[in-house]
Amino acid sequence: MPVVPFIGIFTAFFVFPVCVPKRISDAPVTFTVLDEEGLTEWGKPFDSLTSTQHEMQKCLSFTENFRTDGSSDISPCISATLATRSNPDGKPFILGDQLQLGSSGFNSSNRLIILTHGFFQSRKNWMEKTKKALLNYENCNVLTVDWSALSMSIYYPLVVEYALKLADYLAHFIDFFVDEGTLLENIHLVGHSLGAHVAGVASQRSTKGIVGRISGLDAARPLFVAFEDELKLDKSDADFVDCIHTSGGFVGMATPYCHADFFVNGGKVQPGCPEFISLGRCGHLRATKYFVESISHNIRYNAYKCATMSYGDPVTCWEEGAVMGYPADESHQGIFYVETGVRAPFHTAPSKRELEQSYDETLNPLAWVKVQQGGRDDIWK
């Protein structure tokens, strides 16, 4: 991986102050970065997603006027796609277009899942896989919200401001679909990293009320850890908020803030992730991989309830019948511990030897988590 983009991303996340410039003129770019499976393109330039150069210019106009004109229109920078079983590839969707809605195969009686990515991502990352898995799993409507025209800036504090503006726009989507007959209880928002906070704030700001469910996939920690609740995801944002923690305390939030908080492998470091190289990114992305894998009738991520989860401190957890991921439900709430494999398929529990090879002694959850299952103290085989 080129050194300069890598340092830029790290600096944007952890070093830059909160202040932002008044004018932004840098055009979106494509970076090649090291993913868990190898080198891959991380995010598409926005001009490959827009239909006209005019739209691109309007988006650039938004970024340049964003700090001086709070009423500027974010919509030219957003690419939304609505997919159904009759239209699995999805069609570009413009907010308020009822004719387009009718031709998409949209059914207001079916669940609506809205997917939102995070910093330096696009819909080409985990959202496409999630959409396909959802349509295979059940007859539903899936809206993917791509804001890569804004998220691809390496200046993280500015992207956070864009994300909060996006939340306002997404709230209008929620209002529109409710007006078209979708029940709030049938709306499920799924967001990764910054997208998790976008989901929470959008639900808060909907004029129709909060949605039925939000799934936060390793919600971003930088800056948000100091924000007030109304500017980040928490349990008040939906009837049921379930959160997956995979890089807590570094890139992701470390403390429980949802109805159901799933701390995977302790919630901080994931087995098989070379975090000293990726600075938390590998574990951060694992949350999306676990969630996508859970959208199956044949896969189950067993979750063990714990009284608390303080990384490294002795804790006892027990079996309660809870599961993590898409099948999670509001009948199981609290703090949960989940074990995964070192590599895909991740839902297969690792052996004790695999974990010992993946962690050093201080990071291995075996050293501090004890799970009681069926009257036994040790679940490891």
DAGISUL-V466696 format. One record per residue. N is the residue number from 0. D_FIRST is the distance of its C-alpha to the first C-alpha in Angstrom with 1 decimal. Layout:
N,D_FIRST ; N,D_FIRST
This chain:
0,0.0 ; 1,3.8 ; 2,6.2 ; 3,8.9 ; 4,8.2 ; 5,7.3 ; 6,10.5 ; 7,12.3 ; 8,12.1 ; 9,13.2 ; 10,15.8 ; 11,17.1 ; 12,17.7 ; 13,19.4 ; 14,20.4 ; 15,21.8 ; 16,25.5 ; 17,27.1 ; 18,28.5 ; 19,27.2 ; 20,27.9 ; 21,30.9 ; 22,29.3 ; 23,26.0 ; 24,25.4 ; 25,21.7 ; 26,21.3 ; 27,18.9 ; 28,15.7 ; 29,13.2 ; 30,9.5 ; 31,7.2 ; 32,5.6 ; 33,6.1 ; 34,9.9 ; 35,12.6 ; 36,13.4 ; 37,10.1 ; 38,7.9 ; 39,10.2 ; 40,11.2 ; 41,11.9 ; 42,15.1 ; 43,17.2 ; 44,18.5 ; 45,22.0 ; 46,23.8 ; 47,23.1 ; 48,25.0 ; 49,27.9 ; 50,31.1 ; 51,32.1 ; 52,30.9 ; 53,33.6 ; 54,31.8 ; 55,28.6 ; 56,30.7 ; 57,32.4 ; 58,29.1 ; 59,28.1 ; 60,31.6 ; 61,31.1 ; 62,28.1 ; 63,30.0 ; 64,33.1 ; 65,31.7 ; 66,32.6 ; 67,36.0 ; 68,37.2 ; 69,37.0 ; 70,38.6 ; 71,36.1 ; 72,35.3 ; 73,31.9 ; 74,32.8 ; 75,31.4 ; 76,27.9 ; 77,28.4 ; 78,28.3 ; 79,30.4 ; 80,31.2 ; 81,34.1 ; 82,34.3 ; 83,37.3 ; 84,38.5 ; 85,40.4 ; 86,37.3 ; 87,34.4 ; 88,31.9 ; 89,33.0 ; 90,34.3 ; 91,33.1 ; 92,35.2 ; 93,36.6 ; 94,38.1 ; 95,41.9 ; 96,42.2 ; 97,44.8 ; 98,45.3 ; 99,41.6 ; 100,41.9 ; 101,44.9 ; 102,43.3 ; 103,40.2 ; 104,42.2 ; 105,41.8 ; 106,44.4 ; 107,45.0 ; 108,46.4 ; 109,43.1 ; 110,40.4 ; 111,37.9 ; 112,34.3 ; 113,32.1 ; 114,28.3 ; 115,26.1 ; 116,22.3 ; 117,20.6 ; 118,18.1 ; 119,15.4 ; 120,16.8 ; 121,19.3 ; 122,22.0 ; 123,19.8 ; 124,18.2 ; 125,20.8 ; 126,23.8 ; 127,24.6 ; 128,24.8 ; 129,26.9 ; 130,29.2 ; 131,29.9 ; 132,30.6 ; 133,32.9 ; 134,34.9 ; 135,35.3 ; 136,36.4 ; 137,39.0 ; 138,40.5 ; 139,38.8 ; 140,37.4 ; 141,33.6 ; 142,32.4 ; 143,28.6 ; 144,27.8 ; 145,24.8 ; 146,24.1 ; 147,20.6 ; 148,22.2 ; 149,22.4 ; 150,19.8 ; 151,16.9 ; 152,17.7 ; 153,15.5 ; 154,18.9 ; 155,19.6 ; 156,23.4 ; 157,24.1 ; 158,22.5 ; 159,24.8 ; 160,27.7 ; 161,26.8 ; 162,26.7 ; 163,30.2 ; 164,31.5 ; 165,30.1 ; 166,32.1 ; 167,35.3 ; 168,34.6 ; 169,33.9 ; 170,37.2 ; 171,39.0 ; 172,37.6 ; 173,39.1 ; 174,42.4 ; 175,42.5 ; 176,42.0 ; 177,44.7 ; 178,47.0 ; 179,46.5 ; 180,47.7 ; 181,44.7 ; 182,45.7 ; 183,43.6 ; 184,43.7 ; 185,42.1 ; 186,39.0 ; 187,35.9 ; 188,32.8 ; 189,29.5 ; 190,26.6 ; 191,23.2 ; 192,22.0 ; 193,23.4 ; 194,25.1 ; 195,27.2 ; 196,28.7 ; 197,29.2 ; 198,31.2 ; 199,33.3 ; 200,34.2 ; 201,34.9 ; 202,37.4 ; 203,39.0 ; 204,39.5 ; 205,40.9 ; 206,44.6 ; 207,45.5 ; 208,44.5 ; 209,41.7 ; 210,40.2 ; 211,40.9 ; 212,37.5 ; 213,34.1 ; 214,31.2 ; 215,28.6 ; 216,25.4 ; 217,23.9 ; 218,25.1 ; 219,23.0 ; 220,24.3 ; 221,23.0 ; 222,26.1 ; 223,27.9 ; 224,29.1 ; 225,31.4 ; 226,32.5 ; 227,35.9 ; 228,36.4 ; 229,37.0 ; 230,33.5 ; 231,31.7 ; 232,32.3 ; 233,35.1 ; 234,37.9 ; 235,40.2 ; 236,38.1 ; 237,39.3 ; 238,42.0 ; 239,39.5 ; 240,36.0 ; 241,33.9 ; 242,30.6 ; 243,27.9 ; 244,26.3 ; 245,23.2 ; 246,21.3 ; 247,24.4 ; 248,24.6 ; 249,21.0 ; 250,19.5 ; 251,22.6 ; 252,26.4 ; 253,28.0 ; 254,31.6 ; 255,33.7 ; 256,34.6 ; 257,35.5 ; 258,38.4 ; 259,36.4 ; 260,33.4 ; 261,31.6 ; 262,29.7 ; 263,27.7 ; 264,27.6 ; 265,28.8 ; 266,26.5 ; 267,24.0 ; 268,21.8 ; 269,21.4 ; 270,21.9 ; 271,19.1 ; 272,16.4 ; 273,14.4 ; 274,14.8 ; 275,14.3 ; 276,10.6 ; 277,10.5 ; 278,13.3 ; 279,15.5 ; 280,13.6 ; 281,14.2 ; 282,17.9 ; 283,18.1 ; 284,17.4 ; 285,19.7 ; 286,22.6 ; 287,22.2 ; 288,22.1 ; 289,25.2 ; 290,26.9 ; 291,26.4 ; 292,27.6 ; 293,30.6 ; 294,31.9 ; 295,34.1 ; 296,37.7 ; 297,36.8 ; 298,34.2 ; 299,35.0 ; 300,33.1 ; 301,35.9 ; 302,35.8 ; 303,37.9 ; 304,39.6 ; 305,39.3 ; 306,41.4 ; 307,38.4 ; 308,34.8 ; 309,33.9 ; 310,30.8 ; 311,32.1 ; 312,35.8 ; 313,38.1 ; 314,38.6 ; 315,40.7 ; 316,39.9 ; 317,42.1 ; 318,42.3 ; 319,43.5 ; 320,42.5 ; 321,39.6 ; 322,36.6 ; 323,33.1 ; 324,31.5 ; 325,33.2 ; 326,36.6 ; 327,36.8 ; 328,40.1 ; 329,41.9 ; 330,44.4 ; 331,41.9 ; 332,40.8 ; 333,39.6 ; 334,36.8 ; 335,35.5 ; 336,33.5 ; 337,31.6 ; 338,30.3 ; 339,27.7 ; 340,26.4 ; 341,23.2 ; 342,22.1 ; 343,23.5 ; 344,26.3 ; 345,25.9 ; 346,29.5 ; 347,30.7 ; 348,31.4 ; 349,29.8 ; 350,32.1 ; 351,32.7 ; 352,31.1 ; 353,27.8 ; 354,27.6 ; 355,28.5 ; 356,25.7 ; 357,23.1 ; 358,24.3 ; 359,25.6 ; 360,29.2 ; 361,28.9 ; 362,26.5 ; 363,28.3 ; 364,30.4 ; 365,33.1 ; 366,34.0 ; 367,35.1 ; 368,35.6 ; 369,38.8 ; 370,39.5 ; 371,43.1 ; 372,43.6 ; 373,47.0 ; 374,48.6 ; 375,46.0 ; 376,43.9 ; 377,41.0 ; 378,39.2 ; 379,37.1 ; 380,38.4
